[in-house]
Amino acid sequence: QGDFEPTEEGFKCPECGNSNPDKCNVTKRTCGYLGSPVQRPMVHGRHEEIAHRVKHMSGETGRVTLDDGTTHEWFEEAK
């Protein structure tokens, strides 16, 4: 389980180290679309454009108010 690590040749499984695209399937979400970066890699210009987009967010991030009114800060658990 876990995210495949990007490498120079493609992607590597975090569990077994497999990097053979015929024996593993990597699916990645980019801008809301699911795709296979091994079968249809993103062109460098598209990747750069996405990476440099301005994030339009208002309010606090990392804090969730639950239905019972309590708040939970996810970033505290990530430390």
C-alpha positions in Angstrom: 0.0 0.0 0.0 1.1 3.6 -0.5 2.0 5.9 -3.3 4.3 4.8 -6.1 7.6 6.8 -6.0 8.5 8.6 -9.3 11.9 7.6 -10.7 13.9 8.4 -13.8 12.4 5.4 -15.5 8.8 5.7 -14.4 7.4 4.6 -11.0 8.4 2.2 -8.2 6.2 0.3 -5.8 6.8 1.3 -2.2 6.1 -2.3 -1.0 8.0 -4.6 -3.4 10.1 -2.2 -5.5 8.5 -3.3 -8.8 9.0 -0.8 -11.6 7.8 -2.9 -14.5 4.8 -1.1 -16.1 3.6 -4.5 -17.5 3.1 -5.8 -13.9 1.8 -2.7 -12.1 -0.7 0.0 -12.9 -0.2 3.6 -11.7 -3.1 6.0 -11.8 -2.6 9.6 -10.9 -5.1 12.5 -10.5 -4.1 15.7 -12.2 -6.5 18.6 -12.1 -9.5 16.4 -11.4 -8.7 13.9 -14.2 -7.5 10.3 -13.6 -4.8 9.1 -15.9 -1.9 6.7 -16.4 1.4 8.7 -16.3 3.3 5.7 -17.6 1.1 5.1 -20.7 0.4 8.8 -21.4 3.0 10.9 -19.7 2.3 14.6 -19.2 4.4 16.9 -21.3 6.8 19.1 -19.4 5.1 22.4 -20.3 1.7 21.1 -19.0 3.3 19.9 -15.8 5.0 23.3 -15.3 1.8 25.2 -16.0 -0.1 23.2 -13.4 2.7 23.5 -10.8 2.7 27.3 -11.1 -1.0 27.9 -10.9 -2.2 30.4 -8.3 -4.2 28.7 -5.6 -7.4 30.6 -4.8 -8.3 29.6 -1.3 -10.2 31.6 1.4 -10.3 30.8 5.0 -8.2 28.5 7.0 -6.7 25.3 5.6 -6.0 22.3 7.7 -8.9 22.8 10.0 -12.2 20.9 9.8 -15.4 21.6 11.8 -17.2 18.3 12.4 -21.0 17.9 12.6 -20.9 18.0 16.4 -19.3 21.4 16.3 -15.8 20.3 17.3 -12.8 21.3 15.2 -10.0 19.0 14.1 -6.6 20.1 12.8 -5.3 17.5 10.4 -1.8 19.1 10.1 -1.1 18.4 13.8 -1.2 14.6 13.0 1.0 15.0 10.0 4.0 16.3 12.0 
